[in-house]
């Protein structure tokens, strides 16, 4: 396999946009800045040239729970606000309400965080404390490969507040003045660009001091409104029934309103299905907490009105200081795949794996015993998983931060196939028992920790650890090796891999058909046993 170049991280992930009943004004914009980045409109050619030369992209992050103000600094390696305003700016408001929603299938906490655009540094921070509402929701949602789970993400935004150049006497102004005012330039727009505060500019040559006081980026825009996160989960012992319920959920919560006959059929299916609904609303007011599938649908219909009545900050646009024309300092903005990306992904995958093993052990009689580890082996495997989770948690103290340099070790996989990397595929994986536990227990550097984890699975992909698990009995009744190997990969790996490819084809979770065939060869089955 040839490694693909990785894009800058953190990055915004595209949403799947769907029309929901009761959410008006929907847009086909695929990213949180629903107002078309109005902050980039003045001097667009100059700004584009600056970004092309300096090469540090801005991105959007869910608003932190501890609060934020426009112009505050941001530390990309700690995933937190720096409560100092180091730029001279005027707040500019672009009004107008926009609604969007996505409904997607998810397998684990890590996938929920990626779908909600939670950066790696915030995902690590959430191991110990509050990050953003999105990260906290992902952490508390009990997503499992042993169930079918849909993630619903509905947002109504009341425009964008962004940082504009100082005007002669204006404290604030509108992005789109009235038609009469458009006969002349809006006062202050000719100033064209943001500048650093004089004291911050003087500190620029001392990279450590500047980052301590200002961070490595600033909050250049904020969206407000209301956002509803929800997971809808169910379990089924029949593949045909599972597909029927999936279709009903997609038709009820995610697709264009179905015809009356289809809607009635969906309602009947869901009425006869035990659904687990977990949700969190950020912003908005009034109404009841959505504790059922019907209440969730009603909440979607009222979200736009609630967003207008009682909005709350939803997204931040974070812009590196290195984009500013006067910048002469060192760019410490994380642009490459970093240690936090590897560590957070591994930790949250292991957290879900621990829960899934517990579920399987409790219901082992309902699983195909020709696949995965035996009951005794699963208990030992679960102990290994817990030991590794403890070591990662201990190594990642709250004051740890990613170094400026990105991950140095090559991603597992390289030019070799998984079978070449792991000479004894009968062991299934080196991870977690073959990871150097002594190293992790000895206060390793972030690079050492990430290197150990990245090398522990083919393609550096911890989600592949699930091929150690048996599949539910209803998934396949075959007894031959080839069919069972394919069934394991199709159940635990393929759907997640294809969703990753839809989000970002350069993600390590995204696997080609040839790579999935290689993974099949690593699956151990006891055909005929």
VEXDREN-2710 file (C-alpha; in Angstrom, 1 decimal):
% VEXDREN-2710
k/r/px/py/pz
1/UNK/0.0/0.0/0.0
2/UNK/1.3/3.5/-0.8
3/UNK/0.7/6.1/1.9
4/UNK/-1.4/9.0/0.9
5/UNK/-0.3/12.5/2.0
6/UNK/-2.3/13.6/5.0
7/UNK/-4.0/17.0/5.0
8/UNK/-3.6/19.6/7.6
9/UNK/-5.2/18.8/11.0
10/UNK/-7.4/19.7/12.7
11/UNK/-9.8/20.1/9.8
12/UNK/-13.5/20.5/9.2
13/UNK/-15.4/17.4/8.2
14/UNK/-18.2/17.6/5.7
15/UNK/-21.8/17.0/6.8
16/UNK/-24.4/15.0/5.0
17/UNK/-27.2/17.5/4.5
18/UNK/-30.8/16.4/4.7
19/UNK/-34.1/18.2/4.9
20/UNK/-36.0/17.7/8.1
21/UNK/-39.7/18.6/8.6
22/UNK/-40.0/21.8/10.5
23/UNK/-36.4/23.1/9.8
24/UNK/-36.8/25.9/7.3
25/UNK/-34.2/27.8/5.2
26/UNK/-32.0/24.7/4.7
27/UNK/-28.8/25.2/2.8
28/UNK/-26.5/22.9/0.7
29/UNK/-23.4/24.5/2.3
30/UNK/-21.4/21.5/3.6
31/UNK/-19.6/23.2/6.4
32/UNK/-20.5/25.1/9.6
33/UNK/-19.7/28.6/8.2
34/UNK/-23.2/28.9/6.8
35/UNK/-22.8/32.6/5.9
36/UNK/-20.2/32.0/3.2
37/UNK/-17.3/33.3/5.4
38/UNK/-18.3/37.0/5.1
39/UNK/-15.2/37.8/7.1
40/UNK/-13.1/36.9/4.1
41/UNK/-14.9/39.3/1.7
42/UNK/-12.9/42.5/2.2
43/UNK/-9.6/42.4/0.2
44/UNK/-10.2/38.8/-0.8
45/UNK/-7.3/38.8/-3.3
46/UNK/-4.9/39.9/-0.7
47/UNK/-6.2/37.5/1.9
48/UNK/-6.1/34.6/-0.6
49/UNK/-2.5/35.4/-1.5
50/UNK/-1.5/35.6/2.2
51/UNK/-3.0/32.2/2.9
52/UNK/-1.3/30.6/-0.1
53/UNK/2.1/31.9/1.0
54/UNK/1.8/31.2/4.7
55/UNK/0.0/27.9/4.2
56/UNK/-1.7/27.7/7.7
57/UNK/-5.5/27.1/7.1
58/UNK/-8.2/28.3/9.5
59/UNK/-10.9/25.8/10.6
60/UNK/-14.1/25.6/12.6
61/UNK/-14.3/24.1/16.1
62/UNK/-17.5/23.6/18.3
63/UNK/-17.7/26.3/20.9
64/UNK/-16.1/25.4/24.3
65/UNK/-18.4/24.9/27.3
66/UNK/-16.4/27.3/29.4
67/UNK/-17.3/30.4/27.3
68/UNK/-15.6/32.5/24.6
69/UNK/-15.4/36.0/23.1
70/UNK/-14.6/37.1/19.6
71/UNK/-10.9/37.9/19.2
72/UNK/-9.8/35.6/22.1
73/UNK/-6.7/33.5/21.5
74/UNK/-6.7/29.7/20.9
75/UNK/-4.0/27.2/21.7
76/UNK/-4.2/24.5/19.1
77/UNK/-1.9/22.1/21.0
78/UNK/-3.9/22.3/24.2
79/UNK/-7.3/22.6/22.6
80/UNK/-8.4/25.6/24.7
81/UNK/-9.2/29.3/24.7
82/UNK/-6.5/31.8/25.8
83/UNK/-8.6/34.6/27.3
84/UNK/-6.6/37.5/25.9
85/UNK/-7.5/39.6/22.9
86/UNK/-4.3/40.2/21.0
87/UNK/-5.8/41.7/17.8
88/UNK/-7.4/45.1/17.1
89/UNK/-10.8/44.5/15.7
90/UNK/-14.4/45.5/15.3
91/UNK/-17.2/42.9/15.6
92/UNK/-19.2/42.6/12.4
93/UNK/-22.5/40.9/12.3
94/UNK/-24.0/39.0/9.3
95/UNK/-27.6/38.2/10.1
96/UNK/-30.1/35.6/8.7
97/UNK/-31.1/32.2/10.0
98/UNK/-29.8/29.0/8.3
99/UNK/-30.7/25.4/9.3
100/UNK/-29.0/22.2/8.4
101/UNK/-29.0/18.6/9.7
102/UNK/-27.2/15.4/9.1
103/UNK/-28.2/11.8/9.9
104/UNK/-25.4/9.2/9.7
105/UNK/-24.6/5.8/11.0
106/UNK/-21.8/5.5/13.5
107/UNK/-20.0/2.7/15.3
108/UNK/-17.9/4.2/18.1
109/UNK/-17.1/7.3/20.1
110/UNK/-14.2/8.2/17.9
111/UNK/-16.4/8.2/14.8
112/UNK/-19.0/10.4/16.6
113/UNK/-16.2/12.9/17.5
114/UNK/-15.0/13.0/13.9
115/UNK/-18.6/13.4/12.6
116/UNK/-19.1/16.4/14.9
117/UNK/-15.8/18.0/13.9
118/UNK/-14.1/17.7/17.3
119/UNK/-10.4/18.3/16.9
120/UNK/-7.9/15.8/18.3
121/UNK/-6.6/18.2/21.0
122/UNK/-10.1/18.7/22.3
123/UNK/-10.8/14.9/22.1
124/UNK/-7.8/14.3/24.4
125/UNK/-8.8/17.1/26.7
126/UNK/-12.2/15.5/27.1
127/UNK/-10.5/12.4/28.7
128/UNK/-10.1/14.6/31.8
129/UNK/-12.4/17.6/31.7
130/UNK/-15.0/19.4/29.7
131/UNK/-14.1/20.3/26.1
132/UNK/-17.0/21.4/23.9
133/UNK/-20.6/20.3/24.1
134/UNK/-20.0/18.1/21.0
135/UNK/-17.0/16.4/22.7
136/UNK/-18.9/15.9/25.9
137/UNK/-21.9/14.4/24.1
138/UNK/-19.7/12.0/22.1
139/UNK/-18.0/10.9/25.4
140/UNK/-21.3/10.2/27.1
141/UNK/-23.0/8.5/24.2
142/UNK/-22.9/4.7/24.5
143/UNK/-22.2/3.9/20.8
144/UNK/-21.3/0.2/20.1
145/UNK/-20.7/-2.0/17.1
146/UNK/-23.1/-4.5/18.8
147/UNK/-26.0/-2.1/18.1
148/UNK/-27.0/-0.1/15.1
149/UNK/-26.7/3.6/15.9
150/UNK/-27.6/6.8/13.9
151/UNK/-26.1/10.1/14.8
152/UNK/-28.5/13.1/14.3
153/UNK/-26.9/16.6/14.2
154/UNK/-29.3/19.4/13.7
155/UNK/-28.2/23.1/13.8
156/UNK/-30.0/26.4/13.4
157/UNK/-27.7/29.4/13.1
158/UNK/-28.7/33.0/13.5
159/UNK/-25.9/34.4/11.3
160/UNK/-22.2/35.0/12.0
161/UNK/-20.3/37.4/14.2
162/UNK/-16.8/37.9/12.8
163/UNK/-13.8/40.1/13.4
164/UNK/-13.4/43.0/11.1
165/UNK/-10.9/45.9/10.8
166/UNK/-11.4/48.8/13.2
167/UNK/-13.6/51.5/11.9
168/UNK/-13.0/55.2/12.6
169/UNK/-15.7/55.5/15.4
170/UNK/-17.7/52.3/15.1
171/UNK/-18.0/49.8/17.9
172/UNK/-19.9/47.4/15.7
173/UNK/-21.4/47.3/12.2
174/UNK/-23.4/45.1/10.0
175/UNK/-21.9/42.9/7.2
176/UNK/-24.7/43.8/4.9
177/UNK/-25.8/47.4/5.3
178/UNK/-29.2/48.5/4.0
179/UNK/-29.6/49.2/0.3
180/UNK/-29.5/53.0/0.9
181/UNK/-26.2/52.7/2.7
182/UNK/-24.7/50.6/0.0
183/UNK/-24.4/53.7/-2.3
184/UNK/-21.1/54.3/-0.5
185/UNK/-18.6/52.0/1.2
186/UNK/-19.5/51.0/4.8
187/UNK/-17.5/53.3/7.1
188/UNK/-14.3/51.6/8.2
189/UNK/-14.3/48.9/5.5
190/UNK/-11.5/50.7/3.7
191/UNK/-9.2/49.8/6.6
192/UNK/-9.1/46.4/4.9
193/UNK/-7.2/44.2/7.4
194/UNK/-6.9/43.2/11.1
195/UNK/-3.7/44.1/13.0
196/UNK/-2.1/42.9/16.3
197/UNK/-2.3/45.0/19.4
198/UNK/0.9/47.0/19.8
199/UNK/2.0/45.0/22.9
200/UNK/1.3/41.7/21.1
201/UNK/3.2/42.8/18.1
202/UNK/6.2/43.6/20.3
203/UNK/6.1/40.1/21.8
204/UNK/6.0/38.4/18.4
205/UNK/9.8/37.6/18.4
206/UNK/9.5/35.6/21.6
207/UNK/7.5/32.6/20.4
208/UNK/7.0/31.0/23.9
209/UNK/5.8/34.3/25.4
210/UNK/3.5/35.1/22.5
211/UNK/1.9/31.7/22.6
212/UNK/1.4/31.9/26.4
213/UNK/-0.4/35.2/26.1
214/UNK/-2.1/34.9/22.7
215/UNK/-2.1/31.2/21.6
216/UNK/-1.2/30.4/18.0
217/UNK/-4.6/31.4/16.6
218/UNK/-7.5/33.7/17.3
219/UNK/-11.3/33.5/17.3
220/UNK/-12.1/35.2/14.0
221/UNK/-15.8/34.3/13.8
222/UNK/-18.6/32.9/16.0
223/UNK/-21.9/31.4/15.0
224/UNK/-24.9/31.4/17.4
225/UNK/-28.2/29.6/17.5
226/UNK/-29.3/26.2/18.7
227/UNK/-27.9/22.7/18.1
228/UNK/-29.4/19.3/18.8
229/UNK/-27.2/16.2/19.0
230/UNK/-28.9/12.8/19.3
231/UNK/-28.1/9.1/18.9
232/UNK/-30.8/6.7/18.0
233/UNK/-29.8/3.0/18.7
234/UNK/-31.5/-0.3/18.4
235/UNK/-30.5/-4.0/18.3
236/UNK/-32.0/-6.7/16.1
237/UNK/-31.5/-10.5/15.8
238/UNK/-32.5/-10.4/12.1
239/UNK/-30.6/-8.8/9.2
240/UNK/-33.9/-8.2/7.3
241/UNK/-35.5/-6.6/10.3
242/UNK/-32.4/-4.5/11.0
243/UNK/-32.5/-3.1/7.5
244/UNK/-36.3/-2.4/7.8
245/UNK/-35.7/-0.4/11.0
246/UNK/-32.7/1.5/9.4
247/UNK/-35.0/2.5/6.6
248/UNK/-37.7/3.7/9.0
249/UNK/-35.2/5.8/11.0
250/UNK/-33.8/7.4/7.8
251/UNK/-37.3/8.1/6.5
252/UNK/-38.5/9.6/9.7
253/UNK/-35.6/11.7/10.9
254/UNK/-33.3/12.2/7.9
255/UNK/-34.9/12.2/4.5
256/UNK/-37.3/14.4/2.6
257/UNK/-40.7/13.9/4.0
258/UNK/-42.1/10.5/2.9
259/UNK/-45.5/10.0/1.3
260/UNK/-48.3/9.2/3.7
261/UNK/-48.3/5.5/3.1
262/UNK/-44.5/5.2/3.6
263/UNK/-44.6/7.4/6.7
264/UNK/-47.3/5.3/8.2
265/UNK/-45.2/2.1/7.6
266/UNK/-42.2/3.8/9.1
267/UNK/-44.2/4.8/12.2
268/UNK/-45.5/1.3/12.7
269/UNK/-42.0/-0.2/12.4
270/UNK/-40.6/2.2/15.0
271/UNK/-43.6/1.7/17.3
272/UNK/-42.7/-2.0/17.4
273/UNK/-39.0/-1.4/17.9
274/UNK/-37.1/-0.7/21.1
275/UNK/-35.1/2.5/20.4
276/UNK/-32.6/4.1/22.8
277/UNK/-32.5/7.9/22.3
278/UNK/-29.7/9.9/23.8
279/UNK/-29.6/13.7/23.1
280/UNK/-28.2/17.0/24.1
281/UNK/-29.4/20.5/23.1
282/UNK/-27.1/23.5/23.2
283/UNK/-29.0/26.8/22.9
284/UNK/-32.7/27.4/22.5
285/UNK/-35.4/27.6/25.2
286/UNK/-38.8/26.2/26.1
287/UNK/-40.4/22.9/25.4
288/UNK/-39.7/19.5/27.0
289/UNK/-36.5/17.5/27.0
290/UNK/-36.7/15.0/24.2
291/UNK/-36.8/11.6/25.9
292/UNK/-38.5/9.6/23.2
293/UNK/-38.4/9.1/19.5
294/UNK/-41.6/11.1/19.1
295/UNK/-40.4/13.9/21.4
296/UNK/-37.2/14.1/19.4
297/UNK/-39.1/14.6/16.2
298/UNK/-41.2/17.4/17.8
299/UNK/-38.0/19.0/19.1
300/UNK/-36.6/19.2/15.5
301/UNK/-39.7/21.1/14.4
302/UNK/-39.4/23.7/17.2
303/UNK/-35.6/24.2/17.0
304/UNK/-35.6/27.2/14.6
305/UNK/-37.9/29.2/16.9
306/UNK/-36.0/28.3/20.0
307/UNK/-32.7/29.3/18.3
308/UNK/-34.1/32.7/17.6
309/UNK/-35.6/33.2/21.1
310/UNK/-32.5/32.1/23.1
311/UNK/-29.4/31.6/21.0
312/UNK/-26.0/30.3/22.3
313/UNK/-22.6/30.2/20.7
314/UNK/-22.2/27.1/18.4
315/UNK/-19.0/27.3/16.3
316/UNK/-15.8/29.2/16.4
317/UNK/-13.6/29.9/13.3
318/UNK/-10.0/29.8/14.4
319/UNK/-7.5/31.7/12.3
320/UNK/-3.7/31.3/12.8
321/UNK/-1.9/34.6/13.5
322/UNK/0.5/33.6/10.7
323/UNK/-2.2/34.6/8.2
324/UNK/-1.8/38.3/9.3
325/UNK/0.3/40.4/6.9
326/UNK/2.5/41.7/9.7
327/UNK/3.3/38.3/11.1
328/UNK/7.1/37.6/11.5
329/UNK/7.1/35.0/14.3
330/UNK/7.3/31.2/14.3
331/UNK/4.2/29.4/13.2
332/UNK/3.4/26.8/15.9
333/UNK/0.0/26.0/14.5
334/UNK/-0.4/22.2/14.2
335/UNK/-0.6/21.4/10.4
336/UNK/0.4/17.8/10.2
337/UNK/-1.1/14.6/11.6
338/UNK/-0.1/14.9/15.2
339/UNK/0.3/12.8/18.3
340/UNK/-3.0/13.9/19.7
341/UNK/-4.8/12.5/16.6
342/UNK/-3.3/9.0/17.2
343/UNK/-3.7/9.0/21.0
344/UNK/-7.3/10.2/21.2
345/UNK/-8.4/7.9/18.4
346/UNK/-6.8/4.9/20.1
347/UNK/-8.2/5.8/23.6
348/UNK/-11.8/6.2/22.5
349/UNK/-11.7/3.1/20.3
350/UNK/-10.4/1.1/23.3
351/UNK/-13.1/2.5/25.5
352/UNK/-15.8/1.3/23.1
353/UNK/-14.0/-2.0/22.6
354/UNK/-14.1/-2.6/26.4
355/UNK/-17.9/-2.0/26.4
356/UNK/-18.5/-4.3/23.4
357/UNK/-16.5/-7.2/24.9
358/UNK/-18.7/-6.8/28.1
359/UNK/-21.8/-7.0/26.0
360/UNK/-20.6/-10.1/24.1
361/UNK/-19.6/-11.9/27.3
362/UNK/-23.0/-11.3/28.8
363/UNK/-24.7/-12.7/25.6
364/UNK/-22.1/-15.1/24.4
365/UNK/-24.6/-17.8/23.6
366/UNK/-26.1/-15.6/20.9
367/UNK/-22.8/-15.1/19.0
368/UNK/-21.1/-17.2/16.3
369/UNK/-18.5/-19.3/18.1
370/UNK/-16.6/-20.1/15.0
371/UNK/-15.5/-16.4/14.8
372/UNK/-13.4/-14.2/17.1
373/UNK/-11.8/-15.1/20.4
374/UNK/-13.3/-17.7/22.7
375/UNK/-15.0/-16.7/25.9
376/UNK/-11.9/-17.3/27.9
377/UNK/-9.7/-15.4/25.4
378/UNK/-12.2/-12.5/25.4
379/UNK/-11.8/-12.1/29.1
380/UNK/-8.0/-11.9/28.8
381/UNK/-8.3/-9.6/25.9
382/UNK/-10.6/-7.3/27.9
383/UNK/-8.1/-7.2/30.7
384/UNK/-5.4/-6.1/28.2
385/UNK/-7.6/-3.4/26.8
386/UNK/-8.3/-2.0/30.3
387/UNK/-4.6/-2.1/31.2
388/UNK/-3.8/-0.1/28.0
389/UNK/-6.6/2.4/28.7
390/UNK/-5.3/3.0/32.2
391/UNK/-1.7/3.6/30.9
392/UNK/-2.8/6.0/28.2
393/UNK/-5.0/7.9/30.7
394/UNK/-2.1/8.1/33.1
395/UNK/0.4/9.2/30.4
396/UNK/-1.9/11.9/29.2
397/UNK/-2.0/14.2/32.1
398/UNK/-4.2/17.3/31.7
399/UNK/-1.1/19.6/31.3
400/UNK/0.4/17.6/28.4
401/UNK/0.3/19.2/25.0
402/UNK/1.3/18.1/21.5
403/UNK/4.8/19.2/20.5
404/UNK/5.2/21.5/17.5
405/UNK/6.6/18.7/15.4
406/UNK/4.1/16.2/14.0
407/UNK/4.2/12.5/14.5
408/UNK/7.6/11.3/13.2
409/UNK/7.0/7.5/12.9
410/UNK/5.7/6.3/9.5
411/UNK/2.1/5.1/9.6
412/UNK/1.7/1.4/10.1
413/UNK/1.2/-0.2/6.7
414/UNK/3.9/1.6/4.6
415/UNK/4.5/0.0/1.3
416/UNK/4.0/-3.4/2.8
417/UNK/0.7/-5.3/3.2
418/UNK/-0.6/-6.2/6.7
419/UNK/0.5/-9.8/6.2
420/UNK/4.1/-8.7/5.6
421/UNK/4.1/-6.4/8.6
422/UNK/2.7/-9.1/10.9
423/UNK/4.5/-12.3/10.1
424/UNK/2.3/-14.4/12.4
425/UNK/-1.3/-13.5/11.4
426/UNK/-2.7/-16.3/13.6
427/UNK/-2.1/-14.0/16.6
428/UNK/-4.5/-11.6/14.9
429/UNK/-2.8/-8.5/16.1
430/UNK/0.1/-7.4/18.2
431/UNK/-2.2/-4.9/20.0
432/UNK/-2.8/-4.5/22.8
433/UNK/-0.7/-7.2/24.5
434/UNK/2.5/-6.7/22.4
435/UNK/2.6/-3.0/23.1
436/UNK/5.6/-2.1/25.3
437/UNK/3.6/-1.6/28.5
438/UNK/6.7/-0.9/30.5
439/UNK/7.5/2.0/28.3
440/UNK/4.0/3.4/28.6
441/UNK/4.1/3.1/32.4
442/UNK/7.4/5.0/32.5
443/UNK/6.1/8.5/31.7
444/UNK/6.7/8.3/27.9
445/UNK/6.9/11.4/25.7
446/UNK/3.9/12.0/23.5
447/UNK/5.9/10.9/20.5
448/UNK/6.8/7.6/22.1
449/UNK/3.2/7.0/23.2
450/UNK/1.9/7.8/19.7
451/UNK/4.6/5.7/18.0
452/UNK/3.8/2.6/20.1
453/UNK/0.1/3.0/19.4
454/UNK/0.4/3.7/15.7
455/UNK/2.6/0.6/15.1
456/UNK/0.2/-1.7/17.0
457/UNK/-2.4/-2.2/14.2
458/UNK/-2.2/-2.5/10.4
459/UNK/-2.6/0.9/8.8
460/UNK/-2.3/2.4/12.3
461/UNK/-6.1/1.7/12.6
462/UNK/-7.3/0.7/16.0
463/UNK/-10.9/0.0/14.7
464/UNK/-9.5/-3.1/13.2
465/UNK/-9.1/-4.6/16.6
466/UNK/-12.8/-5.6/16.3
467/UNK/-11.9/-8.5/14.1
468/UNK/-11.0/-10.2/17.4
469/UNK/-14.7/-10.2/18.3
470/UNK/-17.2/-12.9/17.3
471/UNK/-20.1/-11.8/15.1
472/UNK/-23.8/-12.1/16.2
473/UNK/-25.3/-15.4/15.3
474/UNK/-27.8/-14.0/12.9
475/UNK/-25.1/-12.3/10.7
476/UNK/-23.9/-15.6/9.2
477/UNK/-24.6/-19.3/9.6
478/UNK/-21.8/-20.4/7.3
479/UNK/-19.1/-22.7/8.4
480/UNK/-16.4/-22.3/5.7
481/UNK/-13.4/-20.1/6.4
482/UNK/-13.7/-17.7/3.4
483/UNK/-17.3/-16.9/4.1
484/UNK/-16.8/-16.4/7.8
485/UNK/-13.8/-14.1/7.3
486/UNK/-15.8/-11.9/4.9
487/UNK/-18.7/-11.9/7.3
488/UNK/-16.5/-10.6/10.1
489/UNK/-15.0/-7.8/8.0
490/UNK/-18.4/-6.9/6.5
491/UNK/-19.9/-6.6/10.0
492/UNK/-17.1/-4.9/11.9
493/UNK/-14.9/-3.1/9.4
494/UNK/-16.3/-2.4/6.0
495/UNK/-19.2/0.0/6.8
496/UNK/-17.0/2.1/9.1
497/UNK/-14.2/2.2/6.5
498/UNK/-16.5/3.3/3.7
499/UNK/-18.0/6.1/5.9
500/UNK/-14.5/7.3/6.7
501/UNK/-13.8/7.4/2.9
502/UNK/-17.0/9.6/2.5
503/UNK/-15.8/12.0/5.2
504/UNK/-12.1/12.2/4.0
505/UNK/-10.4/9.7/1.6
506/UNK/-7.1/10.3/3.3
507/UNK/-8.2/9.2/6.8
508/UNK/-6.4/6.1/8.0
509/UNK/-9.8/4.6/8.7
510/UNK/-10.6/4.7/5.0
511/UNK/-9.7/1.4/3.4
512/UNK/-9.7/0.3/-0.3
513/UNK/-11.4/-2.9/-1.3
514/UNK/-7.9/-4.4/-1.7
515/UNK/-7.0/-3.4/1.8
516/UNK/-10.2/-4.8/3.1
517/UNK/-9.4/-8.1/1.4
518/UNK/-6.0/-8.0/3.2
519/UNK/-7.8/-7.5/6.5
520/UNK/-9.9/-10.6/5.8
521/UNK/-6.7/-12.7/5.7
522/UNK/-6.0/-11.6/9.3
523/UNK/-9.3/-12.9/10.6
524/UNK/-9.0/-16.2/12.6
525/UNK/-11.9/-18.5/12.3
526/UNK/-12.5/-22.1/13.5
527/UNK/-14.3/-23.4/10.4
528/UNK/-16.1/-26.7/11.0
529/UNK/-15.4/-26.5/14.8
END
